[in-house]
Amino acid sequence: MDQAHLELPFFEPAHRELARAVAAWSAQARPIDHADTDGACRALVRDLGRAGLLRYCVPAAFGGALPELDSRSLCVAREGLAYHDALADFAFAMQGLGSGAITLAGSPELQRAVLPRVAAGEWIAAFALTEPEAGSDVAAMQCSATRDGDAWVVHGEKTWISNGGIADVYCLFARTGEAPGTRGISAFVVTPDLPGFEVAERLEVMAPHPLARLRFDGMRVPAGNLLGEPGEGFKLAMRTLDIFRASVAAAALGLARRALDEALRHARSRRMFGQTLADLQLTQARLGEMAADIDAAALLTARAAWRRDVQRLPTTREAAMAKMVATENAQRVIDSALQLHGGRGVQRGQVVESLYRDIRALRIYEGATEVQKLIIARELLKAAR
């Protein structure tokens, strides 16, 4: 993968070194068995942990690579891993997202118990926010937690939970009722060995990765597993997503860059009408659009991460812009790459066919494109007031 964009002033030498480390890991990584997503993800987490790459998902105090979470490092790692394989990116990203709330608000005891294992690849992490009737509308959450002595008793369901069924630790969000809407939600650390925790259903999607619907029937969670204060769960979830949303854009960039490289390789070798596909002006125009779409998204992504890391400013609007533009542009780039491959592009086993399935979910998870548009508009209106 071309890494010229890392020479932009948004990035530092350490980020370029990380990109080289990811590329080196990818070059020697074991083959990924996409038919066994559970096994593949377990193996990927172990391998990424042994390689030291998961250390970028937690702070240095708990085995991490840097003093605190660095959005640019997360972006660099995810872009390189997504270029290699979307499942490798998934395995990396969920270690950070799944443990991010513990990094931000966990007690020292919880942080010491969980984060070093996440960084080493010994534990798999998950982020349990979405419900059957509460996806983009988090305020509609029905899963509840009620205080009972030295524990919280949880009832309800979660769905579309990445790493559901294979995770060793979950950050779970439930309604505790301190106030209406999002102000009455709290966050907890739970493990699948707690009585009342059930994997109700495993979910299959077009680009396979571990997903599940979870059910909680009177699950007792120790009071010390509360993250932050009661009623602050929604704010904690949004803080976590703000850190990782720009990295979703970076993952989309990795997929798009791979698609462009595949398209260039195919266009230069495919003979037709006495010349190569790359000699046709329509092909050149399409390649030019693809390259511009990637660069535009890359600049928005780098800005969002840099603004958080260096300027220490809120990035709600900037991360939403990056996520929206990068995922939508990547969908367009990958579709163009598949079109240039002709019939070969829709054949199972072709890289562009796999990329076409991989990109689709990124336009939905961690806030669908439509939600990102609303976030951007609300931030604009807030600033105008």
Secondary structure, DSSP 8 states (H G I E B T S, - for coil): ---GGGGSTT--HHHHHHHHHHHHHHHH-----TT-HHHHHHHHHHHHHHTTGGGGGSBGGGT-SBSS--HHHHHHHHHHHHHH-HHHHHHHHHHHHHHHHHHHH--HHHHHHHHHHHHHTSS-EEEE--BTTBSS-GGG---EEEEETTEEEEEEEEEEEETTTT-SEEEEEEE--SSSGGGGEEEEEE-TTSTTEEEEEE---SS---EEEEEEEEEEEEGGGEESSTT-HHHHHHHHHHHHHHHHHHHHHHHHHHHHHHHHHHHHH-EETTEEGGGSHHHHHHHHHHHHHHHHHHHHHHHHHHIIIII----HHHHHHHHHHHHHHHHHHHHHHHHHHGGGGGSTT-HHHHHHHHHHGGGTTTS-HHHHHHHHHHHHHHHH-
